[in-house]
Amino acid sequence: MRSPAGLRSVLRDGHFWLAHLAAVLLWLAGLAWLRPEPDPLWPLHAVQAFVLLGLGYPVVEEVLFRGLLQGWLRERPRLRVSRFGITPANLITSLVFTALHFINHPPLAAAAVLAPSLVFGYFRDRHDSLIAPIWLHCFYNIGYFWLFAA
């Protein structure tokens, strides 16, 4: 297992920046396919929603899912074995995380949470830290809500 990483280590990780690029490419594909009318000033018009959806929820969800649940699962040696970059601990956590999104989201939107969740869990395992998953979750949520839900 790796030692806990600081922000500097995360920022030097090329995979971390590829995860940002993947989010942007998904947003662009969504814009082309769904053709929403985003509000470019959404963060200013809806400060409370921006803070809650873009920052608050991601922090709480990452602490609960990647910090507590995935951390607890990672204590079991068999659940730490990575296959194709994904550990069973990450997969189980991501499936639970995705399943809970079916409660308040349309089925397609809830199912679409699985891929980013696996990415967040990948960085939890990669850096043994919540810095990257929280950062990425905030980035993904801010972009999503800015473009598609404003």
C-alpha positions in Angstrom: 0.0 0.0 0.0 1.2 3.5 -0.8 1.8 6.1 1.9 -0.8 8.9 2.0 -0.3 11.5 -0.7 -0.4 15.2 -0.3 -1.8 17.7 -2.7 1.5 18.1 -4.4 1.7 14.4 -5.2 -1.8 14.4 -6.6 -1.2 17.5 -8.8 1.9 15.7 -10.3 -0.2 12.7 -11.3 -0.8 12.6 -15.0 -3.8 10.3 -14.5 -5.4 13.0 -12.3 -5.3 15.4 -15.2 -6.6 12.8 -17.6 -9.6 12.4 -15.4 -10.3 16.1 -15.8 -10.0 15.8 -19.6 -12.4 12.8 -19.5 -14.9 15.0 -17.7 -14.6 17.8 -20.2 -15.0 15.3 -23.1 -18.1 13.8 -21.5 -19.6 17.3 -21.0 -18.9 18.2 -24.6 -20.5 14.9 -25.8 -23.5 15.6 -23.6 -23.9 19.1 -24.9 -23.8 17.9 -28.5 -26.3 15.1 -27.8 -28.7 16.7 -25.3 -28.4 20.3 -26.5 -29.3 21.9 -23.2 -29.3 25.7 -22.7 -26.8 26.2 -19.9 -26.8 29.3 -17.8 -23.2 30.6 -17.9 -23.9 32.6 -14.8 -25.4 29.7 -12.8 -22.8 29.9 -10.0 -23.7 33.6 -9.5 -27.5 33.2 -9.9 -27.7 30.2 -7.7 -24.9 30.6 -5.1 -26.6 28.3 -2.6 -27.1 25.5 -5.1 -23.6 26.0 -6.4 -22.1 25.6 -2.9 -24.4 22.7 -2.0 -24.3 20.7 -5.2 -20.9 21.7 -6.4 -19.0 21.6 -3.2 -21.0 20.3 -0.2 -22.4 17.1 -1.5 -19.1 16.0 -3.1 -17.2 16.4 0.2 -19.8 14.6 2.3 -20.2 11.8 -0.3 -16.5 11.3 -0.6 -15.9 11.1 3.1 -18.8 8.6 3.5 -18.2 6.5 0.5 -14.5 6.7 -0.4 -13.3 7.5 3.1 -15.4 5.3 5.3 -16.9 2.5 3.1 -14.0 2.0 0.7 -11.5 2.5 3.5 -13.3 -0.2 5.6 -13.4 -2.5 2.6 -9.7 -1.9 1.8 -8.8 -3.4 5.2 -9.6 -6.8 3.7 -6.5 -7.9 1.7 -8.6 -9.6 -1.1 -10.5 -6.4 -1.7 -7.3 -4.4 -2.3 -6.1 -6.4 -5.3 -6.3 -4.2 -8.3 -7.5 -5.6 -11.7 -7.3 -3.2 -14.6 -6.8 -0.4 -12.0 -10.0 -1.2 -10.1 -10.1 -2.8 -6.7 -13.0 -4.9 -5.5 -13.3 -2.3 -2.7 -13.7 0.4 -5.2 -16.2 -1.6 -7.3 -18.4 -2.4 -4.3 -18.3 1.2 -3.1 -19.1 2.5 -6.6 -22.0 0.1 -7.0 -23.5 1.1 -3.6 -23.0 4.8 -4.5 -24.6 4.3 -7.9 -27.5 2.3 -6.4 -28.3 5.1 -4.0 -28.5 7.6 -6.9 -31.5 5.7 -8.3 -33.6 7.0 -5.3 -33.6 10.6 -6.5 -32.4 10.5 -10.1 -33.8 9.2 -13.4 -32.4 5.8 -14.3 -30.0 6.9 -17.0 -28.6 9.7 -14.9 -28.2 7.4 -11.9 -26.5 4.7 -14.0 -24.2 7.3 -15.4 -22.8 7.9 -11.9 -20.9 4.6 -12.0 -18.1 5.6 -14.3 -17.1 8.8 -12.3 -17.5 6.9 -9.1 -15.0 4.3 -10.3 -12.6 7.2 -11.2 -13.0 8.7 -7.8 -12.3 5.4 -6.1 -9.3 4.7 -8.4 -7.7 7.9 -7.0 -8.6 7.0 -3.5 -6.7 3.7 -3.9 -3.9 5.3 -6.0 -3.1 8.0 -3.4 -4.5 6.5 -0.2 -6.1 9.9 0.3 -9.4 11.7 -0.2 -7.8 14.8 -1.7 -8.1 13.7 -5.4 -11.6 12.1 -5.1 -13.0 15.2 -3.4 -11.4 17.6 -5.9 -12.5 15.5 -8.9 -16.1 15.0 -7.5 -16.4 18.8 -7.0 -15.1 19.4 -10.6 -17.4 16.8 -12.1 -20.5 18.1 -10.2 -19.8 21.8 -10.9 -19.5 21.1 -14.6 -22.5 18.8 -14.7 -24.8 21.2 -12.8 -23.5 24.2 -14.7 -24.2 22.7 -18.1 -27.1 20.4 -17.6 -29.1 21.3 -14.5 -29.0 25.0 -14.3 
